[in-house]
């Protein structure tokens, strides 16, 4: 038991260390001018996608339920975060505090939607749950396309018709403009804020996984009937994982949206949910560190492949296929395991030699 806890603590520290070292290295490269402006523009989206991948892995890998509407929670967090940041612009001039509050509000709203959706959805299983979460993501996208929000001296105005229906007074400003999305956004997001959000997400997810609640969640995943027989509330722990995942996605959505001057609802469609699911599957189900690496590599890869012009997405698809073939090749897996065992034996022999 002690060895297991030590191994878990070591793995967690390795994950934190990987993120911190990556942040320091990227900062050094930016200071030295070694990273192009195009790649620097990708840093905030990369951090947002990492948080999305880590949060979805909590639902798909740890809880064992397939969710195809994760971009819907990201959308809720994005637009609620933008509205919050815009409304607080006059009251809170401090950029980082406004960004933090926007991400917090985005997480809260996404968590509320996660709970409301989870009440009926988590009573379903397998393909049924996947279909309902997919429908949720599409519903959110279409609802955002008909929402108009603005503010003036008299307060916040809301409509589902048009910007004219808001009837804003002099000096009023439109925040959400239906199909045009959020417009005139003040960019608040930074790479450092994304790095901090990743660390917060890792602390929440890794501590949850290694806690009593996390073991209960995995017990529910492995065998619901056996879990219920020993007094574990299946619905409660499934809801806990689902809402936590939704809240982290909402915070990531706020971070992502506040990195652009304009954000539209179609950005958070089915394709985005599938992209995040690819991060999780490629990095390994339940493997948090793998999700971080996969999200980073697959977000940067299309930018790196721009030299291939028209065929770059074809090359991207071929690389994905090759990676999945390698990951599912039993011969290579056995080879990697043997290499790992040999390295452990060499380390143990070295330690014995030092003791002697």
N, C-alpha and C positions, 0 to 999 in steps of 0.2 A: 504493500500500500504506500509506504514511504517512497519507494523507488518510482512508483507511478506519479505521485504528487511532484517529485523532483523533476521527472521527465516533462510533466505538464508545465511546470514553472519555467523550465529551460526553453521549451518550445514557445511559450508566450513571450519571454524575454527576447528570444531570437526574432520573433515577429516585430516587436517594438523596435528592436535594434535595426532591423532591415529598413523600416520606415524612416527612422531618425537619420541613419547613414545616407539613405537616398536623398533626403531633404538637404543635408549638409553638402553632399557632393553636387547636387543641382545648383545650390546657392553659389558654390565656388565656381562652377562652370559659367553661371550667369555673370558673376563678377569679372571673370576672365574673358567674357565675350565669345565663349565657345558654343553657345546655344543660339540658334537662329531665332529671329523675332516670331516666325511662324510657329516654331516649337514652344516658345515661351507662352504664346497665346493658347496653347493646348494644356498648359499646366493646371489651371483651375478646373477645366472639364475632366481632366484625368483624375484629380482628387475627388471630384463629385462622383465619377463612375466607380472609383474604388469603394467609396462609402456605399453606393448602390449595390455593388457586387457582394460586399461583406454582409449587408443587411439582407439581401435576397438569399444568401447562403444559409442564414439563420432559419429561413422558412423552408427552403428546398433541401439543403444538406442536413441540417440538424433536426428540424421538425419532420422532414420527409414528405412535404406536401408541395405539389407543383403549382406555382402561382405565375400566371401569364399577364397580370395587370399591374406589375410593380411600377411601371411608368406612370400609372394613374396617381399613385401616392406622391411620386416625384412632381407631377403636375400640380397637385393640391398645394404642396409645400412651396413650389416655385411662385405661383400666383398670389398666394396668401403672404409670402415673404416680400414680394414686390410691393404689394399694397401697404404692408406694414412699414417698410423702409421709406416709401414715398410720403406716407402720412406723418411719419416721425421726423422728416427732414428738417422742419422748422424747430421742433421741440428739442431734438437731440442732434446737434451739429457734429458730434464725435463719430467718425466713420465706423471704427471697429465696433463700437457699442451698438450702433444702429444695425450693423450687419449681424451681430450676435443675437439681437432681439428678433430680427427678421427670420433667422434660422430657427430660433426657439419657437416663434409663432408658427412657422411652417411645419415644424415637427409636431406641435400640439394639434394643429388642424388635420394633418395627415394621420395622426394617431386616433383622432375622433372618427375620421372616415374609416380607418382600419377597424375600429371597434364595431361601428355600424354595419360595415360589410361583413365582418367576421361573425356576427351573431347568426345570420342564416348560412353563410358560406362554410363555416367550420363544422357544420353538421353534415356536410357532404364529404365525399372521399374521391380520390383518384381523378379520373377524367372530368367528372362533374364539377369538382372544385376548380380545375384548370379552366373550364369553359366559363364558369361564373366570374372568375377573376378577370378573364379576358374581356367579358362583357362589361365589367365595371370600368376597366381602363378606357374602353371605347365610349362609354356613357359620359365619363368625366371629360374626355376630349371634346365631345359634342356639346356638353353643357357650357364649357368654357368658351365655346365659339359664339354663344348667344348672350354672354354676360357683359354688361357695360357698367363700369364704376368710375366715378369722378368725385371731385371735392371742390368746394368753394367756401366763401365766408360763412355760409349757412350750415356747412357740415358735409357729410358723405352722401352722395347721390347714387342711386342704384336703378338700373333698368335692364329689361331683357328685349328691348325693341331696337334702339339706335342711340347714337351719341346725342342727337337732338332731343331725345326724350329725357335726357338727364337734366335739361334746362339749367345749365350751369350759369352762375352769375359772372360778373366781371372779375377777371383774375382766376377763374376756375380752371382746373386741369383735369384732363381725362387720364385715368390710370390704365383701365382695361377697356379695350375697344373691340369687343366681339371677335370676329375672325382675324382681325389685325393683331390681336393679343395685347400684351403689355407694351406700351410705347413710352418713349422718353424716360427710360430707366437710368438712374444715376448709378454708374458702375461702382460697386463697393467691394466686390470679392477680390481676394488676393491669394497667392499661392500659400502664404503662411497661414491664412485662415483655413484653407483647405487641408493643410497638414495637421493643424490642431483638431479639425473635425474628424480626420482619419484616426488620430490617437484616441479621441473621445469614443468613437465608434468601436475601436478595438477593445478599449477598456470595458465598455458595456457588454459587447458580444462575448469576449473571452471570459469575463467574470461570470456572465450568465451561463455559459456552456459548462464551466467548471464548478458551478454551484449546485446545491441540492435541487433547485428548480430546473437547472440544465439537465441533470441526470434524469429527472422526471420527464422532461420533454423528450429525451432520447428513448426512455422506456416506452413512452406513448408511441413514438415512431416505430420501435421494434415490434411491439405487440400490445395493441390497445386493450384487448381482453385481459391479458395478464396484468397490465398496469391497473386497470379498474379493480381487479380482484384483490390487489394489495392496498386499495384505498386512494389511488392517484386519480384526481379529477382530470379526465381527458380534455374536456372542453376548456377548463381553466388554463391548463398549461399550453394548449394549442393557441388559445387567445393571447396569452402572454407573449409567446414567440411572434405571432402574427402582428400584434400591435407594436411591439418593439421594432420589428422590421419596417413597418410602415412609418414610424416616427423618424427613424434614421434616413429613410428615403425622402421624407418631407424636408429634413434639414439639408440633405444633398441637393434637392430641387431648388431651395432658396439660394444656396451657394451658387448653383449653376446659373440661375436666372439673373442674379445680380452681377454676373460677369459680362452681360451683354446690354446693349441699349434698347433692343427689342426682342421679345420672346413670344412665339406663337404656340397655340395649343397643339398643333399637329406635330411639333417636335417631340411630344411625349406620347407617341402613338404605339401601336402594337410592335413596330419594328424596334423601338427603343427597349421595350420589355424583353424581346427576343435577344437583343444584343447583350443585355445584362445577364440573361440566362446563359448565353454562350460563355460569358466570363466565368460564371459559376461552374458550368460543366467542364470547361477546359482546365480550370484551375483545380478541379476536384471537389466532389460533393462533400461538404463538411470541412474542407481544407481552407481555412481563412487566409493563410499565407499564400496559397495558390491562387485564390481569388484576386488578391492584391497584384500579384505578378501578371496574371492573365489580363486584368483590366488595364494595366499600364501598357503592356506590350501591344494588345489589340487596338488600343486607342492611338498609340504612336505609329503603328505599322502602316495605316493608309497614308499618313503624311510622309513616311520614309519612302513609300513605294510610288510617290508622285513622278519619279523619273521614268516610270513605265507608261505614263500618260493614259491612253484609253484602256489598256489591259491591266491597270493596276488592281482593280477590284477582282479581276479573274485570278491574278497572282495571289491576292489576299485570300480568296476562297480556296485555292490549291494549297496554300500554306496551312490553313485551318484543317483541311482534310488530312494532310500529311501528319500534322501534330496529333490529331485524334487517332489516326492509325497507329502511330508510335505509342501513344498512351495505352491503347487497348491490345498491344502485341504482348502476349504472355511470355514469349521467348525473351524479349528485351526487359520485361519486368523482372523475370527470374535473374537475368544478368545483372541488373541494377541492384537487386537484393543481395546477390553473391558479393558484389563489389562492396556494398555496405557492410556485410558480415565480416569480410576480410579486413576492412578498415577498422572495425571495432576490435577484432582480434589483435591487429597490429598495435592499436592504441593500448590495449590491456597488457600485451607482452612488453611494450615499452615502459608502462608504469611499473610492472613487476621488476623489470631490469633496473629501473631507477631506485626502487626500494632495496634491491639486493646491493 
